[in-house]
Amino acid sequence: MADGSDISGSGTDYFAERQLKRGAAGWLLLVGLGVAYVVSGDFAGWNFGLQYGGWGGLLIATLLMATMYVCMCFSLAELATIAPTAGGGYGFARRAFGPWGGFLCGIAILIEYAIAPAAIAVFIGSYCGSLFGIDGWPVYLAFYAVFLGIHINGAGEALRLIFVITALAVLALIVFVIAMIPHFDTNNLFDIAATDAVGASTFLPFGYVGIWAAIPYGIWFFLAIEGVPLAAEETADPDRDLPRGLIGGISVLLLTAGLILVFGAGGAGSSVLQDSGNPLVAALEAPNAYGEPTLVSRFVNFVGLAGLIASFFSIIYGYSRLVFAMSRAGYLPKVLSLTNRRQSPYLALIIPGIIGFILSLTGQGDLLILVAVFGATISYVMMMASHIKLRLAEPELKRPYRTPGGMLTSGIALVLALIATIAGLLVDPRAVLRAAIVYALFIAYFAIYSRHQLVKGAPGEI
């Protein structure tokens, strides 16, 4: 190894106990998985950006982040076909920058993927509270228990169920947009009063800095689409299916983000939605819209749970595959990569699930978003740097899919990711700093112990 670390070898029995089910996902299921990872962002979370940037600030932040994610998805499509393993971004950074690069990227993704379900669980509680009058820890516990159980039962079953739930969620979004169109008024977009911040106006009520502060919530419209490559080892044809899954998924998400941002705030008013835990229902029942609960709002509330469940369900899938891959290679405790008779990594599902449930008990979905975004943006910087490094260092490497625009495309995503990395500090520095401390503790674990335990011959390892 270039860093001089020791690598422990393992026999064939080691890998025999750590196998995923090949062929469980085709490209259409991957598109569904990509949308499922993210679709909860349309139902809750994005609207918190209104209280930091106003509608104009959130719009610009969303456009910037949409550009970042489009460029990133094209770049990841290339990386995924170079190294189609369950580690996703960790595997890309490992190939480009060695074990340290792989670990730094992998743990950043793990922070994102372990925290995001906790935030979504809080939003699920808000929707259940509107529907059934039940919120809080019993709801969080029930959803974690049920959906961890489904994943433990098998990957193919989980992915197919994700696809069905996601289709229901998209249907709810379509119904919402159609219902809000008659109530759309541009004045509703700008009903947050301007402050005395530099550059403040009716379009940017919190000034120019509001754009930056709204970035984490613009990211929430797209966060976790990068998890599609985590399904690489369960894909029938990675060279064809992974690029289609990434590009198809981001295409759908661009459309839904635009429609929700325009017709949600434009129908109900930005001020109405800025701190709501279930903004789509709040929009439908706002005085500017229908003014009371209706059949449509109840439908969107009920079926809208499908959107939150889809992301909750699929991100659990994503973190389990990441933990599985990093554990199998020795970066995390090796016991976490054991699989059951259904070839599901049960401990990689359960342990992060317990941590996520504990964090959900805070009930602070907006702050949990900041922590998830912190991990995500660090990983984006690492993955885009990996794309550039491999283009420069290994130009002759076989690339079944090549990124349009090459290093320019990944370079744009890299710059925008750097800008986004520190945006959370403008919202709540304490939440971001606590996440940074956790990240530092993981780094210490690798430096002191696990870099000496890496497994020779693991997929993605050299």
Beta strands, then each sheet from edge to edge (+ up, - down):
strand 1: 7-8
strand 2: 454-455
sheet 1: 1+ 2+
end
